[in-house]
Amino acid sequence: MVQPVSGPIVAIDFGNSNTDLVARIGGKRQIFHQPHVELPNPELVRSLLRQAHIDQSLLTNLVVTGGHHQRLPDVIDGIAVTPVNEVTAIGRGGQALAMLEPTSAQPILIVSGGSGVAYIRAQGNVYQHVTGTGVGGGALLGLAHLLLDTTSAAEIDALAQQGDPNRVDLPLPEVVSGPIGNLPPDTTAVNFGRLMRAHAQYSRMDLAAALVTLVAQVVATIAINAARAHSAERIVAVGHLTDMASMRRAIARTGAFFGQPIETPQPAGHATALGALLHWAN
């Protein structure tokens, strides 16, 4: 029988937009995060450990996942570097944030929202990539650069929370003459559709709200369809995309349209690094 690892463990997820570190030292968990600055290399690893105030001399193994983690050597300063498949890391991290053990038989869908979005079905210790979309955090920031002249997720979030997406989008009553199923009247019928019309009046805050709504609806609708297609009982959204309160709210609202709750535990940006750590430790 394989025994769980009890000593100090550090896991790093090298994402396209963010780098996340999760450590378990002395029975305590700590989390460190920074924006992506360069491709994985030994000096970057040393810098991350220093910034997270982790004593390298305590470590015998470093767990890595995400992005270009394969670029790292097998050993850094005497520390063995162990890769964990990103699908496994996402699935296990999502289970942990959903308060499930890898022994659980409950099938769930993990929505990992970063620059793009990956959808992982997790059941027990079996993890399967079922679909994905390029409409995620990268699309949000790229379009915000064009429409709002900012690539700050915090600024976009603050603007969106003050805006009304239906000053930019067209809701159902403006497109159809009667109700559609149980959808509420302020349901989006045409994203950014109002901008086709002359004299549309909207603010920068409204544009931000509409942009967040667009991304959230794509992410959530794919999640709902994937969960149904793969018999997943719960949907759990993780990753730095869910750092934004406006995004969490828009994702939850889209789930409500379809009668499907979408859980957004917080914090969840470190989910993949956490999953890598837990998978290797156990």
C-alpha positions in Angstrom: 0.0 0.0 0.0 1.3 3.4 -1.0 1.7 5.7 2.1 0.7 9.4 1.8 3.7 11.9 1.8 3.9 13.7 5.2 6.9 16.0 4.6 7.0 19.5 3.1 5.5 19.7 -0.4 5.4 22.5 -2.9 3.4 22.4 -6.2 3.5 25.1 -8.9 1.0 25.6 -11.7 2.6 27.5 -14.7 -0.4 29.0 -16.3 -0.5 31.2 -19.4 -1.6 34.3 -17.5 -0.8 33.4 -13.9 1.6 31.3 -11.9 0.3 29.7 -8.7 2.2 28.0 -5.9 0.6 25.9 -3.1 2.8 24.6 -0.3 2.1 22.2 2.6 4.8 22.8 5.3 4.5 21.8 8.9 0.9 20.7 8.4 -0.1 24.2 7.2 -1.0 25.2 3.7 0.1 28.4 2.1 -0.7 29.9 -1.3 1.3 32.3 -3.5 0.3 33.8 -6.8 1.9 36.1 -9.4 1.1 37.1 -13.0 2.9 35.1 -15.7 6.3 36.7 -16.4 8.3 34.1 -18.3 8.4 30.4 -19.4 9.3 27.9 -16.6 13.0 27.8 -15.8 15.1 27.0 -12.7 15.7 30.7 -11.8 12.0 31.4 -11.9 11.4 28.5 -9.6 14.0 29.8 -7.2 12.4 33.3 -7.3 8.9 31.9 -6.6 10.2 29.9 -3.6 11.9 33.0 -2.3 8.9 35.2 -2.7 6.7 32.6 -1.0 9.3 32.6 1.9 9.9 28.8 1.4 13.2 27.4 2.5 14.5 25.3 -0.3 16.6 23.2 2.1 13.3 21.8 3.5 12.3 20.3 0.1 13.1 17.0 -1.5 10.5 17.2 -4.2 8.8 19.9 -6.3 5.5 19.1 -8.1 4.8 21.0 -11.3 2.0 21.2 -13.8 0.4 23.5 -16.4 1.6 25.3 -19.5 5.3 24.5 -20.4 6.2 22.8 -17.1 8.0 20.1 -19.2 10.7 22.7 -19.9 12.0 22.2 -16.4 14.9 19.8 -15.7 14.4 16.7 -13.6 16.3 18.2 -10.7 16.8 21.8 -9.5 19.3 22.4 -6.7 19.0 18.8 -5.6 15.2 19.0 -5.5 13.5 16.3 -7.7 11.0 17.9 -10.1 7.9 15.7 -10.6 5.3 16.6 -13.3 1.6 16.0 -12.8 -0.7 15.9 -15.8 -2.8 19.1 -16.0 -6.1 17.3 -16.5 -5.5 15.2 -13.3 -4.4 18.4 -11.4 -7.5 20.3 -12.4 -9.8 17.4 -11.6 -8.3 16.7 -8.2 -8.1 20.4 -7.3 -11.8 20.8 -8.3 -12.8 17.9 -6.1 -10.9 19.4 -3.2 -12.7 22.7 -3.5 -16.0 20.9 -3.9 -15.2 19.1 -0.6 -14.8 15.7 -2.2 -12.2 13.1 -1.8 -10.8 11.1 -4.7 -12.6 8.1 -3.3 -16.0 9.8 -3.9 -18.2 8.1 -6.6 -20.0 11.3 -7.3 -19.4 12.5 -10.9 -18.8 16.3 -11.1 -17.7 18.7 -13.9 -14.8 21.0 -13.1 -14.8 24.2 -15.1 -11.2 25.5 -15.1 -11.3 29.2 -16.2 -8.0 30.7 -17.1 -6.9 32.3 -20.3 -9.0 29.6 -22.0 -11.4 27.2 -20.3 -11.1 23.4 -19.8 -13.9 21.2 -18.7 -12.9 18.1 -16.7 -15.2 15.3 -15.6 -14.0 13.9 -12.3 -15.3 10.7 -10.6 -13.2 9.1 -8.0 -9.6 9.2 -9.2 -10.6 9.2 -12.9 -10.3 12.5 -14.7 -11.4 13.1 -18.3 -11.1 16.2 -20.4 -14.5 16.5 -22.1 -14.4 19.8 -24.0 -13.0 23.3 -23.8 -13.4 26.8 -25.2 -11.0 29.7 -26.1 -13.6 32.2 -24.7 -12.2 32.8 -21.2 -9.9 35.2 -19.4 -7.7 35.8 -22.4 -10.7 36.8 -24.6 -12.1 38.9 -21.8 -8.8 40.9 -21.4 -8.2 41.1 -25.2 -11.7 42.5 -25.9 -11.4 44.8 -22.9 -8.2 46.2 -24.3 -10.2 47.1 -27.5 -13.4 48.3 -25.9 -12.4 49.7 -22.5 -8.7 50.5 -23.0 -7.7 48.4 -20.0 -6.4 44.9 -19.4 -6.8 45.1 -15.6 -9.1 42.3 -14.4 -9.7 44.3 -11.2 -10.7 47.4 -13.1 -13.0 45.4 -15.5 -14.6 43.7 -12.5 -15.2 47.1 -10.7 -16.7 48.6 -13.8 -18.9 45.6 -14.6 -20.4 45.6 -11.1 -21.7 49.1 -11.7 -22.9 48.6 -15.2 -26.1 47.3 -16.9 -25.4 44.8 -19.6 -28.9 45.4 -21.2 -27.8 48.8 -22.2 -25.5 47.0 -24.6 -27.3 43.6 -25.1 -30.8 43.0 -26.3 -33.1 41.2 -23.7 -35.8 38.8 -24.8 -38.8 41.3 -24.8 -37.0 43.4 -27.5 -36.5 40.5 -29.8 -39.5 38.1 -29.3 -43.2 38.9 -28.7 -43.8 36.4 -25.9 -42.0 34.4 -23.2 -39.6 31.5 -24.0 -40.0 28.7 -21.5 -39.2 29.8 -17.9 -36.6 32.4 -18.9 -37.0 35.7 -17.1 -37.6 38.8 -19.3 -34.1 40.3 -18.7 -32.5 37.2 -20.2 -30.0 38.1 -23.0 -31.3 37.4 -26.5 -28.5 39.1 -28.5 -25.2 39.9 -26.9 -24.0 43.4 -27.9 -27.1 43.6 -30.1 -28.1 47.1 -29.0 -25.0 48.5 -30.6 -26.4 47.7 -34.0 -29.1 50.3 -33.4 -28.7 54.0 -34.0 -28.4 56.3 -30.9 -27.6 53.5 -28.4 -26.7 55.0 -25.1 -24.3 53.2 -22.9 -21.4 53.9 -20.5 -18.0 52.3 -20.1 -19.5 50.4 -17.1 -22.3 49.0 -19.3 -19.7 47.8 -21.8 -17.8 46.1 -19.1 -20.9 44.4 -17.8 -21.9 43.2 -21.2 -18.4 41.9 -21.9 -18.4 39.9 -18.6 -21.9 38.7 -19.4 -20.8 37.4 -22.8 -17.9 35.4 -21.5 -19.8 34.1 -18.5 -22.7 32.9 -20.7 -20.4 31.1 -23.1 -18.5 29.4 -20.2 -21.6 28.5 -18.3 -23.7 27.3 -21.2 -20.9 24.9 -22.4 -20.6 23.7 -18.8 -24.3 22.9 -18.5 -24.4 21.0 -21.8 -21.2 19.1 -21.0 -22.5 18.2 -17.5 -25.7 16.8 -19.0 -23.9 15.0 -21.8 -21.5 13.3 -19.4 -23.9 12.7 -16.5 -22.1 15.0 -14.0 -24.2 15.8 -11.0 -22.5 19.0 -10.0 -20.7 21.8 -11.8 -17.8 23.5 -10.0 -16.1 26.5 -11.5 -12.5 27.2 -10.5 -9.5 29.2 -11.8 -8.6 32.9 -11.8 -11.6 33.7 -14.1 -13.7 33.3 -11.0 -11.6 35.8 -9.0 -14.0 38.4 -10.5 -17.2 38.9 -8.5 -19.0 40.1 -11.6 -18.0 36.9 -13.4 -19.2 34.6 -10.6 -22.5 36.4 -10.5 -23.0 36.2 -14.3 -22.0 32.5 -14.3 -24.4 31.7 -11.5 -27.2 33.7 -13.2 -26.7 31.7 -16.4 -26.9 28.5 -14.5 -30.1 29.7 -12.9 -31.6 30.2 -16.4 -31.3 26.5 -17.0 -32.1 25.3 -13.5 -28.5 24.2 -13.0 -26.5 25.5 -10.0 -22.9 26.3 -10.8 -20.7 26.4 -7.7 -17.9 29.0 -7.5 -15.9 28.3 -4.3 -13.5 31.0 -3.3 -10.6 31.4 -3.5 -10.2 29.1 -6.5 -7.3 30.5 -8.6 -4.9 28.0 -7.1 -7.1 24.9 -7.8 -4.8 23.3 -10.3 -1.7 23.7 -8.2 -3.6 22.4 -5.2 -4.7 19.4 -7.3 -1.2 18.6 -8.3 0.0 18.8 -4.7 -2.8 16.5 -3.4 -2.5 14.0 -6.2 1.2 13.6 -5.7 1.0 13.6 -1.9 -1.5 10.8 -1.8 
